[in-house]
Amino acid sequence: MKQAKAIPVLMYHHVSPSPGLVTVSPQTFEHNMRWLAENGWTTLRCDDLAGFLAGRPLPDKSVLVTFDDGYLDNWVYAHPVLQRYGQQATLFTITGWIGDGAVRPHDGCGQPLPATPDHKGCKRAVDEGRADEVMMRWSEIEAARAAGTFEFHSHTHSHARWDKLCASREDKRAQLAADLAQSRATLQARLGTVSDHLCWPQGYFDDDYLAVAAEAGFRHLYTVDKALNTRATSPRHIGRIVTKDRSDGWFGRRLGLYRSPLLGRAYLALRGK
């Protein structure tokens, strides 16, 4: 078996027909997942990536597909595509934004679909106390988990930037610690398990964040930084590729760059990274 030398980690937020920030269309997402299936790529779980960083082999053309936040459109549009192509993804969940209720229809089930607003509309709904209109429910998380399309890890409980909200370093650390503890407790209560994988809210972290996360039991930390993930990569600084709503070959080219340490380093050096 030819072994992977580097693991691309893709970052999605929305898969929706409502265009906007951090959004790909359902057609683009289907193109991406079909391309992976047709070109011999293996979609991973987070623990697979952890094993790779610890020295265990993975097949060449391995990729981790991640989503941030937990928007309803992930269930309505991304879930059925992942199921159709036999792919799996990771969803870093803002546990405090997830509520209860019945499972809503997803694409392809023959029922009218719920509205999936653009990113600004989703943020507005959350701010106005209408998170259930735009976020997945625990019932949908359980259904996706049972289907094998998504696994779920922490994106904190509140998605707050405590470095901006707190006047002192001590308060920042205390608030972040409480936030992470609540996230872990919620995942444990709802799903029966909690992992050591954490995705930073809004991509921000500093030395205090790193220390508090370690104290909370998180060992694998996901960023929004453009970086290669090789065996030399620190588990505390996992880089991700921001996906784009393009079907012009961009997707395949990016995966080609980020699976090759030589090409990837040259590309990042050219971009000044």
C-alpha positions in Angstrom: 0.0 0.0 0.0 1.3 3.4 -1.0 1.3 5.5 2.2 0.2 9.1 2.7 2.9 11.7 3.3 0.5 14.5 4.0 -3.2 14.7 4.9 -5.3 17.5 3.4 -8.0 18.7 5.8 -11.0 20.4 4.1 -13.1 23.1 5.9 -16.7 23.7 5.0 -19.4 25.6 6.8 -22.5 25.8 4.7 -23.8 23.5 1.8 -26.8 25.5 0.7 -28.6 27.0 -2.4 -28.5 30.3 -0.5 -25.1 31.8 -1.7 -23.0 33.9 0.6 -20.0 33.7 2.9 -18.4 30.4 3.6 -20.9 28.6 1.5 -20.7 26.0 -1.3 -23.8 25.1 -3.4 -25.2 21.5 -3.1 -24.0 21.0 -6.7 -20.5 22.0 -5.8 -20.4 19.8 -2.7 -21.7 16.8 -4.7 -19.1 17.5 -7.4 -16.4 17.4 -4.6 -17.6 14.2 -3.0 -18.1 12.5 -6.3 -14.6 13.5 -7.3 -13.2 12.0 -4.2 -15.0 8.7 -4.8 -14.1 8.5 -8.5 -10.4 9.3 -7.9 -9.7 6.8 -5.1 -9.7 9.1 -2.1 -10.4 7.8 1.4 -12.3 10.1 3.8 -11.1 9.8 7.3 -12.3 10.2 10.9 -10.4 12.5 13.3 -8.9 9.6 15.1 -7.4 8.4 11.8 -5.6 11.8 11.4 -4.5 11.6 15.1 -3.0 8.2 14.3 -1.2 9.5 11.3 0.3 12.3 13.3 1.4 9.8 15.9 3.2 7.7 13.2 0.7 5.2 12.0 0.3 4.7 8.3 -2.7 5.8 6.2 -3.3 5.1 2.5 -2.2 7.6 0.0 -5.0 9.9 -1.1 -6.5 10.3 2.4 -8.5 13.4 3.3 -10.4 14.7 6.3 -13.6 16.5 5.5 -14.6 18.9 8.3 -17.6 21.3 8.9 -17.8 24.1 11.4 -20.7 25.1 13.6 -23.5 22.7 12.8 -25.9 24.5 10.5 -29.2 22.9 9.4 -28.1 22.9 5.8 -25.4 20.3 6.8 -28.2 17.9 7.5 -30.5 19.0 4.6 -27.9 19.0 1.8 -24.5 17.7 2.9 -25.7 14.5 4.7 -27.5 13.0 1.7 -24.5 13.6 -0.6 -22.1 12.0 1.9 -24.5 9.1 2.2 -24.9 8.8 -1.6 -21.1 8.5 -2.2 -20.2 6.5 0.9 -18.2 9.4 2.4 -17.8 10.5 6.0 -17.1 13.9 7.5 -16.5 15.6 10.8 -18.7 18.3 12.3 -17.3 20.6 15.0 -20.4 21.4 16.9 -21.3 24.6 18.8 -23.1 22.6 21.5 -24.9 25.6 23.0 -26.7 26.4 19.7 -28.2 22.9 19.3 -31.7 22.3 20.4 -34.3 19.5 20.6 -37.1 18.6 18.2 -38.1 16.2 15.4 -35.9 15.3 12.5 -36.6 17.6 9.6 -36.6 16.5 5.9 -33.3 16.3 3.9 -32.8 16.6 0.2 -33.9 13.5 -1.7 -36.5 12.3 0.8 -39.5 13.5 -1.2 -40.7 16.1 1.3 -40.7 19.9 1.3 -37.3 21.1 2.6 -36.8 23.7 5.4 -35.3 27.0 4.5 -31.5 27.3 4.8 -30.6 31.0 5.0 -27.2 32.4 4.0 -24.4 32.8 6.6 -25.5 36.3 7.6 -29.1 35.2 8.0 -28.0 32.3 10.2 -25.9 34.5 12.4 -28.9 36.9 12.7 -31.2 34.1 13.7 -28.8 32.9 16.4 -28.4 36.4 17.8 -32.2 36.8 17.9 -32.7 33.6 19.8 -34.0 31.6 16.7 -31.1 29.2 16.5 -33.4 26.2 16.0 -34.4 27.7 12.6 -30.9 27.5 11.2 -29.0 24.9 13.3 -29.1 21.1 13.4 -31.1 19.5 16.2 -29.8 16.7 18.5 -32.2 14.3 16.7 -30.5 15.2 13.4 -27.1 14.8 14.9 -28.0 11.4 16.2 -29.5 10.4 12.8 -26.4 11.5 10.9 -24.2 9.8 13.4 -26.1 6.6 13.1 -25.9 6.8 9.3 -22.2 7.2 9.4 -22.1 10.4 7.5 -20.8 12.6 10.3 -18.9 12.3 13.6 -19.2 15.1 16.1 -16.5 17.0 18.1 -16.3 20.2 20.0 -16.4 23.7 18.6 -16.9 25.1 22.2 -20.3 25.7 23.7 -20.8 29.3 22.9 -18.4 30.1 20.0 -17.4 33.2 22.0 -14.1 35.1 21.5 -13.2 35.4 25.2 -10.1 37.3 24.3 -12.4 40.1 23.1 -15.0 39.8 25.8 -12.9 39.7 28.9 -11.0 42.6 30.5 -8.3 40.4 32.1 -6.2 37.4 31.2 -7.4 35.6 34.3 -11.1 36.1 33.3 -10.4 35.1 29.7 -8.9 31.8 30.9 -11.7 31.2 33.4 -14.4 31.8 30.9 -12.8 29.7 28.2 -12.3 26.8 30.7 -16.0 27.0 31.6 -17.0 27.1 28.0 -14.9 24.0 27.1 -16.2 22.1 30.2 -19.8 22.8 29.2 -19.1 21.7 25.7 -17.5 18.4 26.8 -20.3 17.8 29.3 -23.0 18.4 26.7 -21.4 16.0 24.2 -20.9 13.4 26.8 -24.6 13.7 28.0 -26.0 13.7 24.5 -23.8 11.4 22.5 -22.2 9.3 25.3 -18.7 10.2 24.4 -16.4 13.2 24.0 -13.0 13.3 22.2 -9.8 15.2 22.5 -10.4 17.0 19.2 -11.3 20.8 19.3 -11.8 23.3 16.6 -11.1 27.0 17.6 -14.0 29.4 17.3 -13.4 31.9 14.5 -10.0 30.3 14.1 -8.5 32.3 17.0 -6.1 30.9 19.6 -3.2 32.2 21.7 -0.9 30.7 24.3 -3.7 31.0 27.0 -6.2 29.2 24.8 -3.7 26.4 24.1 -3.0 26.0 27.8 -6.6 26.0 28.8 -7.5 23.5 26.0 -4.7 21.2 27.2 -6.0 21.4 30.8 -9.5 20.5 29.5 -8.2 17.4 27.8 -8.0 18.5 24.2 -4.9 17.2 22.4 -5.8 17.8 18.7 -6.5 21.4 17.8 -7.9 22.5 14.4 -7.1 25.9 13.0 -8.0 27.9 9.9 -4.4 28.3 9.0 -3.1 27.2 5.6 -0.6 24.5 6.5 0.6 21.1 5.5 -0.3 18.2 7.8 2.7 15.8 7.7 4.0 13.5 10.4 6.0 16.4 11.7 2.9 18.5 12.3 2.0 19.3 15.9 -1.4 18.0 16.9 -1.9 21.4 18.5 -1.8 23.1 15.1 -3.7 21.2 12.4 -4.1 23.2 9.2 -7.2 23.2 7.0 -8.1 24.2 3.4 -10.9 26.7 3.0 -13.2 25.2 0.4 -14.6 27.4 -2.5 -17.7 27.3 -4.5 -15.9 26.2 -7.7 -16.1 23.2 -9.9 -13.4 24.2 -12.4 -10.7 21.8 -11.2 -9.8 23.9 -8.2 -10.8 21.2 -5.8 -8.5 18.5 -7.3 -5.6 20.9 -7.7 -5.7 21.9 -4.0 -5.9 18.3 -2.9 -2.9 17.5 -5.1 -0.9 20.3 -3.5 -1.7 19.5 0.1 -1.1 15.7 -0.2 2.5 16.4 -1.5 5.0 17.8 1.0 7.2 19.0 -1.8 4.5 20.7 -3.9 2.7 21.9 -0.8 5.7 23.6 0.7 6.5 25.3 -2.6 2.9 26.5 -2.9 2.8 27.9 0.6 6.2 29.5 0.2 5.0 31.2 -3.0 2.0 32.6 -1.1 4.3 33.8 1.7 3.0 31.3 4.3 
